[in-house]
Amino acid sequence: MTKYVFNAVYIFFGILIAAALAFKIFQPIKVLPRIKLAPAFSFINQDNQRLTSEDLRGKIALYAFSYANCPAPCAAVNDVMQAVQARLNEVVLNGIEVAFVTISFDAQRDTPQELKRYGETQGADFSRWQFVSQPDAILLKTIIGSGFEVYYQDKGGGEFAFDPTFVLVDGWGVIRARYRYATESPTPDRILRHLGVLAEEVQNSVGSAKIAYEAAHLFLCYSE
C-alpha cells in the first residue's frame, strides 16, 4: 500500500513539474508580476478636488513623478505620458478605464492653479490625466518614497534631485510594473503592451480561468 502511495505522490509531482515546464515554454497566459500594494493616498488635483487611491479602484493607473518647474529630465517623462495618452486607442481595453496621474513633489509651489497650468502645457486630457500634490511635505514624502519607492530629494531653491520613474497599478491597487530611467529607457510601446496584458487579465481571469491566471503568476511573468 505504501508503495502505491509513493507512486501516486511521484506521479503528482511529475505532472506538476511537467505543467510548470509547459507553462514556461508555451506561455499560454502572460501576466505582469504582483510587486506590492500601492500606497493609500489623498491628493489635491489641478481643479482643487480631492483624489484618493479609492477613487482609482477598478481602473488601471499609470503614475509619473515630477514638478511644474522641472527642467530635463521631466521633459522625457512628460513626452512618454503624452504618447501613451494619445495612443491609448491602440490597446484593447475591453471597457477598462485607464487613469494617468502625475504626482508633484514640490508641495509648496505646486498649487492647484500651478498644476492646472502645468497640465495644460502638456496637452493633458484632464478627464483622464490628473496632476496632483499634497501640501503636507512629510506625508507626500511617505507616499512617494516609501509607498511608491520613488526617490526624490529637495535641493533647495526650488530644485529637486529625483529618479524619473513610472509606476503601473492595477484596479486592485497592486503595483504591477515600475519603469526607471536609471536602469532603462521606458518607452510608450512597452507601457502600452503592459496595459494590454493587464486589461486581458482583468477581462479573462474569472471563473475557472482564474486558476490558470494564478498559475501564471506562479510560473511566468511577462516583462516585454
C-alpha positions as CSV (number, residue, x, y, z in Angstrom):
1,M,0.0,0.0,0.0
2,T,2.8,2.4,0.9
3,K,4.4,1.7,-2.5
4,Y,1.3,2.8,-4.3
5,V,1.1,6.0,-2.2
6,F,4.7,6.9,-3.0
7,N,4.0,6.2,-6.7
8,A,0.9,8.5,-6.6
9,V,3.0,11.2,-5.0
10,Y,5.7,10.9,-7.6
11,I,3.1,11.0,-10.4
12,F,1.5,14.0,-8.9
13,F,4.8,16.0,-8.6
14,G,5.8,14.8,-12.1
15,I,2.6,16.2,-13.6
16,L,3.1,19.4,-11.6
17,I,6.6,19.8,-12.9
18,A,5.6,19.0,-16.5
19,A,2.8,21.5,-16.3
20,A,5.1,24.2,-15.0
21,L,7.6,23.5,-17.9
22,A,4.8,23.6,-20.4
23,F,3.5,26.8,-19.0
24,K,7.0,28.3,-19.2
25,I,7.7,27.0,-22.8
26,F,4.3,27.6,-24.4
27,Q,3.3,30.7,-22.4
28,P,-0.5,30.3,-22.8
29,I,-1.1,33.2,-20.5
30,K,1.0,36.3,-19.9
31,V,0.8,38.3,-16.6
32,L,2.8,41.1,-15.1
33,P,4.2,40.4,-11.6
34,R,2.4,41.5,-8.5
35,I,5.1,43.6,-6.9
36,K,3.4,45.1,-3.8
37,L,0.3,47.0,-2.7
38,A,0.4,50.6,-3.9
39,P,0.1,53.2,-1.0
40,A,-3.1,54.7,0.1
41,F,-3.2,58.4,-0.6
42,S,-5.2,61.6,-0.6
43,F,-4.1,64.3,-3.0
44,I,-5.5,67.6,-4.3
45,N,-5.7,67.9,-8.1
46,Q,-5.5,70.7,-10.6
47,D,-9.2,71.5,-10.1
48,N,-8.7,71.8,-6.3
49,Q,-10.6,68.5,-6.0
50,R,-9.6,65.6,-3.8
51,L,-8.2,62.4,-5.5
52,T,-7.8,59.3,-3.3
53,S,-6.5,55.9,-4.0
54,E,-10.0,54.6,-3.6
55,D,-11.2,56.8,-6.5
56,L,-9.0,54.7,-8.8
57,R,-10.1,51.3,-7.7
58,G,-11.2,49.3,-10.8
59,K,-9.1,51.4,-13.1
60,I,-5.5,50.8,-14.3
61,A,-3.4,53.8,-13.3
62,L,-0.1,55.0,-14.6
63,Y,1.8,57.3,-12.2
64,A,4.6,59.7,-13.0
65,F,6.5,61.9,-10.6
66,S,7.6,65.4,-11.5
67,Y,7.0,69.1,-10.6
68,A,5.8,72.1,-12.6
69,N,9.1,73.9,-12.8
70,C,11.2,70.9,-13.5
71,P,13.8,71.1,-16.3
72,A,15.1,68.0,-18.1
73,P,14.7,65.0,-17.5
74,C,11.0,65.9,-16.8
75,A,10.5,66.6,-20.5
76,A,11.3,62.9,-21.3
77,V,8.8,61.7,-18.7
78,N,6.1,64.1,-20.0
79,D,6.7,63.0,-23.5
80,V,6.1,59.4,-22.6
81,M,2.9,60.2,-20.8
82,Q,1.7,62.3,-23.7
83,A,2.4,59.5,-26.1
84,V,0.6,56.8,-24.0
85,Q,-2.4,59.1,-23.6
86,A,-2.5,59.8,-27.4
87,R,-2.1,56.2,-28.4
88,L,-4.4,54.6,-25.8
89,N,-6.9,53.6,-28.5
90,E,-4.2,51.2,-29.8
91,V,-4.8,48.9,-26.8
92,V,-7.8,46.5,-26.5
93,L,-9.0,47.6,-23.0
94,N,-12.5,45.9,-23.1
95,G,-14.1,48.9,-21.4
96,I,-11.5,49.1,-18.6
97,E,-10.6,52.7,-17.7
98,V,-7.0,53.9,-17.6
99,A,-6.1,56.9,-15.5
100,F,-2.9,58.9,-15.7
101,V,-1.6,60.7,-12.6
102,T,1.4,63.0,-12.4
103,I,2.3,63.5,-8.7
104,S,4.2,66.7,-8.0
105,F,6.7,66.6,-5.1
106,D,7.0,70.4,-5.0
107,A,4.5,70.6,-2.2
108,Q,4.8,74.3,-1.5
109,R,4.8,75.8,-5.0
110,D,2.6,73.4,-7.0
111,T,-0.8,74.7,-6.0
112,P,-3.9,73.6,-8.0
113,Q,-3.6,76.6,-10.2
114,E,0.0,75.9,-11.0
115,L,-0.8,72.2,-11.6
116,K,-3.6,73.2,-14.0
117,R,-1.2,75.4,-15.9
118,Y,1.4,72.6,-16.0
119,G,-1.2,70.1,-17.3
120,E,-2.3,72.5,-20.0
121,T,1.2,72.8,-21.2
122,Q,1.4,69.0,-21.6
123,G,-1.9,68.8,-23.6
124,A,-3.4,66.7,-20.8
125,D,-7.0,65.4,-21.1
126,F,-8.0,66.3,-17.5
127,S,-10.8,63.8,-17.7
128,R,-8.2,61.1,-17.8
129,W,-4.8,62.7,-16.8
130,Q,-4.7,64.4,-13.4
131,F,-1.9,66.5,-11.9
132,V,-1.9,66.2,-8.1
133,S,0.1,67.1,-5.0
134,Q,-0.2,67.0,-1.2
135,P,0.6,70.2,0.8
136,D,1.9,68.1,3.7
137,A,5.5,67.6,2.6
138,I,6.2,64.8,5.2
139,L,3.1,62.9,4.1
140,L,4.0,63.4,0.5
141,K,7.5,62.0,1.1
142,T,6.0,58.9,2.8
143,I,3.6,58.3,-0.1
144,I,6.1,58.7,-2.8
145,G,9.3,57.5,-1.1
146,S,8.0,54.6,1.0
147,G,4.8,53.7,-0.8
148,F,5.8,54.0,-4.5
149,E,9.5,53.6,-3.7
150,V,10.5,56.6,-5.9
151,Y,13.5,58.6,-4.8
152,Y,13.5,62.4,-4.7
153,Q,15.3,65.0,-2.6
154,D,14.7,68.7,-2.1
155,K,17.9,70.5,-3.1
156,G,16.6,73.9,-2.1
157,G,15.9,76.9,-4.3
158,G,13.0,75.1,-6.0
159,E,15.1,72.3,-7.4
160,F,14.8,68.6,-6.8
161,A,17.1,65.6,-7.4
162,F,15.0,62.5,-8.3
163,D,14.9,59.2,-10.1
164,P,12.4,59.6,-13.0
165,T,10.0,56.7,-12.7
166,F,6.7,55.4,-13.9
167,V,4.6,53.1,-11.8
168,L,1.7,51.0,-13.2
169,V,-1.0,50.0,-10.7
170,D,-3.9,47.6,-11.4
171,G,-7.5,48.1,-10.4
172,W,-7.0,46.1,-7.2
173,G,-4.4,48.6,-6.1
174,V,-1.4,46.4,-6.7
175,I,1.8,47.7,-8.3
176,R,2.4,45.6,-11.4
177,A,5.4,47.4,-13.0
178,R,8.0,50.1,-12.4
179,Y,9.9,51.8,-15.2
180,R,13.0,53.6,-14.1
181,Y,15.2,55.8,-16.3
182,A,18.1,54.9,-14.1
183,T,18.0,51.3,-15.3
184,E,16.2,51.5,-18.7
185,S,14.6,54.0,-21.1
186,P,10.8,53.5,-20.7
187,T,9.0,53.6,-24.0
188,P,5.4,54.2,-24.8
189,D,5.4,50.9,-26.8
190,R,6.3,48.9,-23.7
191,I,3.9,50.6,-21.4
192,L,1.1,50.2,-23.9
193,R,1.9,46.5,-24.2
194,H,1.7,46.1,-20.5
195,L,-1.6,47.9,-20.4
196,G,-2.9,45.4,-22.8
197,V,-1.6,42.5,-20.7
198,L,-3.3,43.9,-17.6
199,A,-6.6,44.5,-19.4
200,E,-6.6,41.0,-20.8
201,E,-6.0,39.6,-17.3
202,V,-8.9,41.6,-15.8
203,Q,-11.2,40.5,-18.7
204,N,-10.3,36.8,-18.6
205,S,-9.3,35.9,-15.0
206,V,-12.8,34.9,-13.9
207,G,-14.4,31.6,-13.1
208,S,-12.3,28.6,-13.8
209,A,-9.8,30.7,-15.9
210,K,-8.8,32.4,-12.6
211,I,-7.0,29.3,-11.6
212,A,-4.9,29.4,-14.8
213,Y,-4.0,33.1,-14.2
214,E,-3.0,32.3,-10.6
215,A,-0.8,29.5,-12.0
216,A,0.7,32.0,-14.5
217,H,1.7,34.3,-11.5
218,L,3.5,31.3,-10.0
219,F,5.3,30.1,-13.1
220,L,5.5,33.0,-15.6
221,C,5.6,36.8,-15.5
222,Y,5.7,38.9,-18.6
223,S,8.2,41.8,-18.9
224,E,8.4,42.8,-22.6
